[in-house]
Amino acid sequence: MSTPIIESTNSPPVSITWLVRGFCWYTRRMIRKQFYAFAMDDSDASEQQIALAKPIIFFCNHPGWWDPIVTMQVCQRFYPDRVFYAPIDQIAIEKYSVFSKLGFFGVALDQREGVVAFLKQTQSIMKASGSSLWITPEGRFSDTRDVSANWMPGLAHLAKQYPGAICIPMAIEYPFIDEAKPLMLCKIGKSIEASSLLSMSKNDCSSYLKSQLCQTQKSLANSVMTRSFESFKVIVQASQTP
């Protein structure tokens, strides 16, 4: 059965470049105060340059409040030619209107209308040159060791409808190690050509993508457990003052 076509909105969400940079600068200060360090392992990431005409879908686990900040920082630091877009709870964007100017767009995924609105908005993003969509398919906060959450259907839908897209898993974790403050860690997994998923059913596609994120999470967890951080690149270092 072919994937149903849902008409997209006219344009992607608003993203004001200077405001995004300012927000990232401000949140880096927050990270320095709250974490010992913020580092990323991209040793499994593809070294091949991804054409701007190809949209990138980053799909991440959702362990905590800091997740949107992590994704924005990674996008700005390692994918500077990409425009950041991400769904956020509709209530949050109504409370913090500045998010609507940073590439975030409100969704109410507990309602059918909200799911349809999400698909319409994300499809306008997929059609925009240089776009990157950052999503958490779990749809709720979940401990890094808990992979039992049923995924929302949006990721598989987009992957099958846009075979030119690149799907990239990213694992996030905030472990305490040897310092009083925790680490903010993330790991980029192996890139997946959406075209390779076309022969799968939507359920099989979702299961496969979930397995790839779970594998990336396990790899990150192993680095934490064994204290093996040689392949990590420091993005933000903690302030030296108390």
N, C-alpha and C positions, 0 to 999 in steps of 0.2 A: 504494500500500500504506500502510495506517495505521501510525502509530508505536506500537510495543508499549508497554503499560503495565507499569511495574515498581513494585511496592508500595513505598511509602516507609517510612522509619523513623518512630517515633512523634513525635519532636521534633527540632528543629535542634540543632547543637552548642552547647556551653556558651559563653556570652560574658558575663563579669562586667564590668559597666560601669566600676567604679572601677579594676579591674585593667587594662583596656584603656587608660584614660586615663593611668594610671601608666606603662604600657609605652611609650605614645606620647611622654610627657614624657621618659622615659629615652632613647629612640631619637633624639629631637630633639637631645639633648646629643651623642650619637654622631655625628650628621650634622654638627653645628657643628665638630666636631674633624676630621672626615675629608673634608669637602667645602667648597668656597668658598661655595656657595649651593645651595639646593633651591628650584626654581621650576616653576610649571605654567602652561601655555597652555590656557585653556578658551574661547578665542574662537569655536570651532566648536561648543561645547556648546549644547544647547537651553536657552533661557531660560524655557521653560514648566515650571512646578512639576509634578513627577511624583507622583501620588497614592501614598500609603503602601501602598495595597492592591496596587499594581503592583510586583512584584519587579524589581530591576535586576540585570542580568548584565554585569559589567565584564570584558572579555577583553583581555588584555595580552600583549605580547611578553615574553621571559624572558632579558634580557641578563646578569643577574648576581645575586649573593648578596643584594643590598640590595632586591630587588624586593618581597618581602612587607612590608618596612618602608615602602617608597614607597606601596604600596596602602593600608596602614593609616593613614598620615599623610593621604593624600588623602581617605579616607573620613571621618576625624574632622574635618578642616578644612572640606571642601566639602559633605559629605553627613552632617551631624551627627545628623540624624533617622533615619539608617539603621544597622542592626546589621551589622557586618562579619563575613563568613564567607569562608573560603578553604581549599581543599585543600592539604595539605602532605605530603611524603613520610612514609610510615608510620614509617620508621626515625628520622627527625628528631623526630617527635612522641613517640616512645618515649624518645628521649634527652633532650629538653627538654619535660617534662610540663607546664610552665606554658603552652605553646602551646594545650593542650587547653582552657584556660579563657579564651582570647582570641578564640574564634570559629574557630580552625583545627581541621581534622579530618584524620586520617591516611588516606592512600590508598596502595594498592600497584597502580599501573596497569599493571605488567608481568605481572599475573596476571588471569585472567578473573574470579575472585571479587572482585578489587579493583575492577574496572570496575563490576561490578554493585553493590558496596557504595557506590561513588561516586555512582551514579545514585540509589540509595535515599536516601542522605543529602542530596544536593542537592535532591531533590524535597521533602523535609521543609522545607528552607530556602525553597523557592519558595512554599510554602503559608503561610509565616509573614509577618505584616504588618510592613512596614518593613524587609524583608531586602535585603541586597545581597551578591551572590556574586561574588568576584574570582577569576578563573581564568587560567591560562596554557596555552592549547590546544596549544602546541608540545610541552609535556610534558618539555622538557629545556632546559638553558642553550643559548642561541643568540646569536651575534653579531648586532648590529642590522642589519647588511648582508646577513645570511643569511636568506632567506625560503623555503628549500628544505624545511624540516622538514614532514613529514606531520602534520596536526593530529589530535589525539585526537577521537573521535566525540562526546564528551559535550556540547559546546556546541550543536551542531546538534540533537541529541536533545532537549535542554531547550528550545531556542528553538521547536521545532515542537510540543512537548507542552504548552507554556505560552504560548499566543498573547497573553496579557495582559502578558507580560514586556516590558521595555525592554532592549535590548542596546546597550552602549556600548563602543567600542574605546578603548584607552588605550595610547599608545606611551611607552616609557621608554628613556632614554639617559644615559650617564655620561661626557660628553666632557671632555677637557682643552682649555682655550681659552688664556687669557692669564695664568693664575695657576698656582702650583705644585700647587694642589689641583684636582681635577675639579669639574665641575658635576653636580648631580643634577637631571635635567630630565624632565618628562613632558608629554604633550599629550592632552587629551580630544578624541575625534572626535565625529562626528555621531551622534545617537541613532537607533536602528533599532527600529521597532515589530515585535515578533516576529510579529504577525498578518500582516505583509506578506510573510512567508517561507513561509506555509502551502502555497502552490501549488508550491513547489520540492521536489525530491527532497532527501533528507538530504545527499547528496554535493554537489548544487548549492547548498544552503543553507550548507554548510561552506565551499565555495569563495567564495561571496559574502561571508560574514563575514570570511574571510581577506583578501579584496581590500580590505575597508574598513579593517582593521587595517594592512595594508601601505600604504595611502594615508595613514593617520595617521602611520605611521613615516616615510614620505618627507617629509611636511610638517614633522615635527619635525627631521629630518635637514637639510632645507633651511634652517631657522632657525639651526641650528648652523653650517652651512657659510657662510652669509651674515652671521652674527653679528647676526641680527635678533631681538632679545628684547623688543621694545616691548610685545608682547601678553602677556608672562609676568608672573605674580603670584608674588612671593617668599613662600615658606612658611617657610623657615629660612635665616638668614644666618650665615655662618661667624663663629666667635669671633675677636675682634680680637687676643687675646693669642696669642703663639707657642706 
